[in-house]
Amino acid sequence: MEWDVVIGLEVHAQLATKSKIFSGASTAYGAEPNTQACAIDVAMPGMLPVLNQEAVNMAIKFGLSTHSTIASTSIFARKNYFYPDLPKGYQISQFEHPIVKNGFLDIILNDGQTKRIGVTRAHLEEDAGKSLHEDFHGLTGIDLNRAGTPLLEIVSEPDLTSAEEAVIYLKTLHSLVRYLEICDGNMQEGSFRCDANISLKPKGEKKLGTRTEIKNVNSFRYVEKAINFEISRQKEILESGGNVSQETRLYDAVSGETRAMRSKEEANDYRYFPDPDLLPLVVDELTIKSIKNQLPELPADKRERFKVQYELTDYDANNLVASKELADYFEQVCSYTEATAKLAANWVMGDLMALLNKDGLDISQSPISSQSLAELLDRISDNTISGKIAKSVFEAMYAGEGSADEIITQKGLKQIVDPAVITTFITQVIKNNPTQYEQYKAGQDRLFGFFVGQVMKLSQGKVNPQLLNQLLKKQLDS
């Protein structure tokens, strides 16, 4: 039987404010447990929350960038549940009246097609604390440093139809919040985490199937694996005549499987009601207009500009703008070099990113500055060195041996462009390989590559390839 897969994602983006959403306590990551939780965060009697305006501004930024409606009035509610790491016994969130609703985000699929994914809502809320189960001799420790940290929960429409699409949407969203500088996107630290809702229905059926929710997945790879496993699990249940249970599940990265965590709660289980300690949040048009005027160039706009300004392909532009830091680095290289933007893009996305990925480094940690890479590209463009020699120079630069010019001079790598010298090499190679020369003259044109290789070997790769091809062909055919 054929099935339609229906996926919606709920993403929690930790907002990059310096203090918490309802208190002045620090949000810095990595402090000793319970050293950044003030009286408001731990719900001491008589403590009242005060809303962080910067968190509101960041939510508005996101709403504007996703073509959403910014609510003139939104309401904070109490979401009641009882966990050890939730000291108040409720979480302050937004329910019926979120600050952001009815938007969309366009994603580019692997086949180059664009797909529009609806953004149902994005609402402000506080994070809970964290339960620690390690090194407590069978006990659980509670760290409330994270309690009260501002979150923007971004809920998509169920418009995604595969794990592949879900990951593309998640990466697009991740890139957007980083461009906006409202979230650092650090998935290892939990700053950007995802809940995935998955259901299956018979192909063409309008009525949605029973969904399960996979909770708190914190890497793109795990999101893909978790969704694919859940699709297979639900398909097996349905095709054997069973029913899928509506529940919350956890993804086990070790086994590669999801497992039941709890029966899925409905909204009424949380007993939402407006928080009596917080007034309705009112946002005026002047504030929205002011924030809109401060929005940076967003990934979609930058992608279109790169295609026009630098004459890049869709593929190159998509890859370069995926990270703001990578896009900035590329533009800096272009501003310093006389080489083509295409050559710059090839080196940035190819050789440089290959070594950075191998070493687990971000572009901001690159041992080669944009100006240094530009110098190398200039030496390729002005024929000082060949592309092949450039790779060895690049590796030496990456290892910290000096600038491109210094390495080229120290190692004597300048390209040979004197026709007389190149002709001498060609003559010597022909003399050393009379059999191959006679075979070439007899019509075996494929031996041209053999002679090119022999000249390169004799010259230690220093001969200019284009000039070599011209002079070699002229001499072989004479």
C-alpha positions in Angstrom: 0.0 0.0 0.0 1.2 3.5 -0.7 1.3 6.2 2.0 1.5 9.9 2.2 3.9 11.1 4.8 2.9 14.3 6.8 5.5 16.1 8.8 5.3 19.3 10.9 8.2 20.6 12.9 8.2 22.6 16.2 11.6 24.3 16.6 12.8 25.9 19.9 15.2 28.7 19.2 16.9 30.1 22.3 17.0 33.8 21.9 20.3 35.5 22.1 19.5 37.9 24.9 22.0 38.5 27.7 19.3 38.1 30.4 16.3 35.9 30.8 12.8 36.6 29.5 11.3 37.5 32.9 14.3 38.3 35.0 17.8 39.9 34.9 19.7 36.7 35.5 22.4 35.8 32.9 21.8 33.4 30.0 25.5 32.7 29.5 26.1 29.0 28.7 28.4 26.8 30.8 28.2 28.2 34.3 28.3 26.0 37.4 24.8 24.5 38.1 22.3 26.8 39.8 24.6 29.9 39.8 22.5 31.8 37.3 19.0 31.3 38.7 17.6 34.2 40.6 14.6 34.4 42.9 12.2 35.0 40.0 13.6 31.9 38.1 13.2 29.6 41.1 9.7 30.9 41.9 10.3 32.3 45.3 7.0 33.7 46.9 6.1 37.2 45.9 8.4 37.4 42.9 6.9 38.9 39.8 8.0 38.5 36.2 9.1 41.5 34.0 9.1 41.0 30.3 12.4 41.4 28.4 11.8 43.9 25.6 14.8 42.6 23.5 13.2 39.1 23.4 10.0 40.8 22.0 12.1 42.6 19.4 13.7 39.4 18.3 10.4 37.7 17.9 9.2 40.6 15.7 12.4 40.3 13.6 11.6 36.7 13.0 8.0 37.4 12.1 8.9 40.1 9.6 11.5 37.9 7.9 8.9 35.1 7.4 6.2 37.3 6.0 4.1 36.7 9.1 1.4 38.7 10.9 2.7 40.5 14.0 -0.1 40.5 16.6 -0.9 44.0 17.9 -1.9 42.2 21.2 -0.6 38.9 22.4 -1.2 37.1 25.6 1.1 35.2 28.0 -0.4 32.1 29.5 0.5 29.6 32.2 1.0 26.1 30.8 0.7 23.8 33.8 2.7 20.6 34.3 4.8 19.2 37.0 8.4 18.3 36.4 11.2 18.6 38.9 13.1 21.1 36.7 10.0 23.4 36.5 10.1 25.2 39.8 6.9 27.2 39.4 4.8 24.1 38.4 3.9 26.0 35.2 5.7 27.4 32.2 5.0 30.9 31.0 4.2 30.6 27.3 1.8 31.9 24.7 -1.2 29.8 23.6 -4.3 31.3 21.9 -2.7 34.6 21.1 0.9 34.3 19.9 3.0 37.3 18.9 3.7 35.8 15.4 1.3 33.8 13.1 0.4 32.9 9.5 3.8 33.2 7.8 5.9 31.1 5.4 9.4 30.1 4.6 10.5 29.1 1.1 13.0 26.2 0.9 15.0 25.0 -2.0 14.8 21.3 -2.6 17.7 19.1 -3.8 16.3 19.2 -7.3 16.4 23.0 -7.4 12.7 23.4 -7.0 11.3 25.9 -4.4 8.7 24.8 -1.9 6.7 27.0 0.4 6.4 25.8 4.0 3.8 27.5 6.1 4.7 29.0 9.5 1.6 28.5 11.7 2.9 30.5 14.6 6.0 31.6 16.6 5.5 32.3 20.2 7.6 33.5 23.1 8.1 31.3 26.2 10.5 30.5 29.0 12.7 27.4 29.1 12.6 24.9 31.9 15.6 23.8 33.9 17.5 20.7 33.3 17.5 17.3 35.0 21.0 15.7 35.2 21.2 11.9 35.6 24.9 11.4 35.4 27.3 10.9 38.3 24.7 11.1 41.0 24.8 7.5 42.2 21.4 6.7 40.8 19.9 10.1 41.8 18.9 13.0 39.6 20.3 16.5 40.0 18.4 19.6 39.0 20.2 22.6 37.3 18.0 25.7 37.1 20.4 27.8 35.2 18.4 27.4 32.0 15.1 28.1 33.8 13.6 31.3 32.4 15.9 31.4 29.3 13.9 33.0 26.4 12.7 30.8 23.7 10.9 31.4 20.4 8.9 28.3 19.5 8.4 28.1 15.7 5.6 25.8 14.6 5.4 24.8 10.9 2.3 23.8 9.0 2.3 20.0 8.2 3.6 20.8 4.7 6.7 18.5 4.8 6.5 15.1 3.1 9.9 13.5 3.8 12.8 13.4 6.2 14.9 15.1 3.4 12.5 18.0 3.2 12.3 18.3 7.0 16.1 18.7 7.2 16.2 21.2 4.4 13.5 23.3 6.1 15.4 23.0 9.4 18.6 24.1 7.9 16.9 27.0 6.2 15.4 28.1 9.5 18.7 27.6 11.2 20.4 29.9 8.7 17.7 32.5 9.0 17.8 32.9 12.8 21.6 33.2 12.6 21.4 35.9 9.9 18.9 37.7 12.1 21.3 37.3 15.1 18.4 36.2 17.3 19.9 32.8 18.0 23.4 31.3 17.9 22.0 28.1 16.5 24.3 25.9 18.6 22.6 22.6 18.5 25.1 20.8 20.8 24.3 23.3 23.6 20.5 23.0 22.9 20.1 26.5 21.6 18.3 25.2 18.5 16.3 22.0 18.9 13.5 20.3 17.2 10.3 18.3 17.9 9.0 16.4 14.8 5.4 15.5 14.4 4.9 12.6 12.0 1.9 10.8 10.6 1.0 8.5 7.7 -2.3 8.4 5.7 -3.3 6.3 2.7 -2.1 8.0 -0.5 -4.6 10.7 -1.6 -6.6 10.5 1.6 -7.6 13.9 3.0 -8.0 12.9 6.7 -4.7 13.0 8.6 -3.5 9.9 10.4 -2.6 9.6 14.0 0.6 11.5 14.7 3.5 10.9 17.0 5.9 13.5 18.3 9.7 13.0 18.5 11.0 15.2 21.2 14.1 17.4 21.5 16.3 16.2 18.5 19.4 18.4 18.4 21.2 17.6 15.1 20.3 17.6 11.5 21.5 14.1 11.0 19.5 12.8 14.0 16.4 14.5 12.8 16.7 12.7 9.4 17.4 9.4 11.1 14.6 9.8 13.6 12.0 10.7 11.0 12.9 7.9 8.7 12.8 5.4 11.5 9.4 6.7 12.6 8.0 6.5 9.1 9.1 2.9 8.8 7.7 2.0 12.3 4.3 3.5 11.6 4.2 1.9 8.1 4.9 -1.5 9.6 2.1 -1.0 12.2 -0.5 0.2 9.7 0.3 -2.5 7.1 -0.1 -5.2 9.7 -3.5 -4.0 10.7 -2.6 -2.1 13.8 -3.2 1.4 15.0 -0.6 4.1 15.7 -0.8 5.4 19.2 -0.7 9.2 19.7 2.3 9.6 21.9 5.6 11.5 22.5 8.7 9.5 21.6 12.4 10.0 22.1 15.1 9.3 19.6 17.9 7.0 20.8 21.0 7.9 18.8 22.9 4.8 19.8 20.2 2.3 18.6 18.9 4.6 15.9 15.4 4.0 17.1 12.6 6.0 18.7 11.0 4.8 21.9 7.8 5.8 23.7 8.2 8.5 26.3 4.6 9.3 27.4 1.1 9.4 26.0 0.7 12.7 24.0 -1.0 15.4 26.0 -3.7 17.6 24.5 -3.8 21.4 25.1 -6.5 20.9 27.8 -4.2 18.7 29.7 -2.0 21.7 30.4 -4.9 23.8 31.7 -3.8 27.0 30.0 -5.0 30.3 31.3 -3.8 33.9 31.0 -1.0 34.7 33.4 -2.4 37.2 35.9 1.1 38.6 36.6 1.7 39.8 33.0 -0.3 42.4 31.1 -1.2 41.7 27.5 1.8 42.4 25.2 0.9 45.4 22.9 3.1 46.0 19.8 2.5 49.3 17.9 3.1 49.9 14.2 5.9 52.3 14.9 7.9 49.6 16.7 7.3 47.1 13.9 8.4 49.7 11.3 11.5 50.6 13.2 12.5 46.9 13.5 11.7 46.3 9.8 14.1 49.1 8.8 16.9 47.4 10.8 16.6 43.9 9.2 19.8 42.7 7.6 20.0 41.3 4.1 18.3 37.9 4.4 19.5 34.6 2.9 17.0 34.6 0.0 17.9 38.2 -1.0 21.6 37.5 -0.7 21.3 34.4 -2.8 19.6 36.4 -5.7 22.2 39.2 -5.4 25.1 36.7 -5.5 23.6 35.1 -8.7 23.4 38.6 -10.4 26.4 40.4 -9.0 28.9 37.5 -9.1 27.3 35.5 -11.9 27.2 32.4 -9.8 25.1 29.3 -10.4 22.1 28.5 -8.2 24.2 25.7 -6.6 27.1 28.0 -5.7 24.9 30.8 -4.5 22.8 28.4 -2.3 25.8 26.9 -0.7 27.6 30.2 0.0 24.6 32.0 1.6 23.8 29.0 3.8 26.0 30.6 6.5 26.3 34.4 7.0 29.9 34.0 8.0 30.7 32.0 4.8 28.9 34.5 2.6 30.9 37.4 4.3 34.2 35.5 3.8 33.5 34.9 0.1 32.6 38.6 -0.4 35.8 39.7 1.3 37.8 37.4 -0.9 36.2 38.9 -4.0 36.9 42.4 -2.8 40.6 41.7 -2.4 41.3 39.7 -5.6 41.3 40.4 -9.3 40.4 36.7 -9.9 36.9 35.8 -11.1 34.1 35.3 -8.5 33.7 31.7 -9.8 37.3 30.9 -9.0 36.9 32.4 -5.5 33.7 30.4 -5.0 35.4 27.1 -6.0 38.3 27.6 -3.6 36.1 28.7 -0.7 33.6 25.9 -1.0 36.0 23.3 -2.2 39.6 23.3 -0.9 39.1 25.6 2.1 35.8 24.0 3.4 37.2 20.5 2.9 40.1 21.2 5.3 38.0 23.1 7.8 35.4 20.3 7.9 38.2 17.8 8.3 39.5 19.7 11.3 36.0 20.5 12.7 36.5 24.2 12.3 34.1 26.9 11.3 34.9 29.5 8.6 35.4 32.1 11.3 38.3 29.9 12.6 40.0 29.6 9.2 43.8 29.7 9.5 43.7 31.4 6.1 42.3 34.9 6.1 40.1 36.1 3.2 42.9 38.5 2.1 45.5 35.7 2.1 43.3 33.5 0.0 42.7 36.4 -2.4 46.5 36.7 -2.8 46.8 33.1 -3.8 44.0 33.5 -6.3 45.8 36.5 -7.8 48.9 34.3 -8.3 46.8 31.8 -10.2 45.1 34.5 -12.3 48.4 36.2 -13.3 50.0 32.8 -14.1 52.6 33.0 -11.4 51.6 29.5 -10.4 49.4 26.8 -12.0 46.2 25.5 -10.3 48.0 22.3 -9.4 50.9 24.1 -7.7 48.4 26.4 -6.0 47.0 23.4 -4.1 50.4 22.7 -2.5 50.8 26.4 -1.8 47.4 26.4 -0.2 48.1 23.5 2.0 51.3 25.2 3.2 49.4 28.4 3.9 46.8 26.4 5.9 49.7 24.8 7.9 51.0 28.3 8.8 54.1 28.3 6.7 53.5 31.9 5.4 51.7 33.9 2.8 51.2 32.7 -0.8 54.0 34.9 -2.1 56.4 33.9 0.6 55.8 30.2 0.0 56.1 30.5 -3.8 59.4 32.4 -3.4 60.8 30.1 -0.7 60.0 26.9 -2.6 60.8 28.2 -6.1 57.3 27.5 -7.4 57.0 30.2 -9.9 55.4 29.0 -13.1 57.6 28.8 -16.3 56.0 31.0 -19.0 59.1 31.5 -21.2 58.2 29.8 -24.6 61.9 29.1 -25.3 62.4 27.2 -22.0 59.1 25.3 -22.4 60.2 24.3 -26.0 63.5 23.0 -24.6 61.5 20.7 -22.2 59.3 19.5 -25.1 62.3 18.8 -27.3 63.9 16.8 -24.6 60.8 14.7 -23.9 60.3 13.9 -27.6 64.0 12.8 -27.8 63.5 10.6 -24.7 60.4 8.9 -26.0 60.9 8.2 -29.8 58.5 5.2 -29.9 55.6 7.2 -28.4 56.5 10.1 -30.8 56.3 7.8 -33.9 53.0 6.3 -32.6 51.5 9.8 -32.2 52.7 10.8 -35.7 51.0 7.6 -36.9 47.6 8.8 -35.6 47.5 7.9 -31.9 46.3 11.3 -30.7 45.6 10.0 -27.2 49.4 10.1 -26.6 49.2 13.9 -26.4 48.4 13.5 -22.7 51.4 11.3 -22.2 53.7 14.0 -23.6 52.0 16.7 -21.4 52.6 14.5 -18.3 56.3 13.9 -19.3 56.9 17.6 -19.7 55.3 18.4 -16.4 57.4 15.7 -14.7 60.6 17.0 -16.2 59.7 20.6 -15.2 58.5 19.6 -11.7 55.0 20.8 -12.6 56.1 24.4 -13.1 55.3 24.8 -16.8 52.2 26.9 -17.6 49.6 24.3 -18.8 47.9 26.4 -21.4 51.1 27.5 -23.0 52.5 24.0 -22.8 49.4 22.6 -24.7 49.9 25.2 -27.5 53.6 24.7 -27.9 53.5 20.9 -27.6 50.7 20.6 -30.2 52.6 22.9 -32.6 55.9 20.9 -32.2 54.2 17.4 -32.4 52.3 18.3 -35.5 55.2 20.0 -37.3 
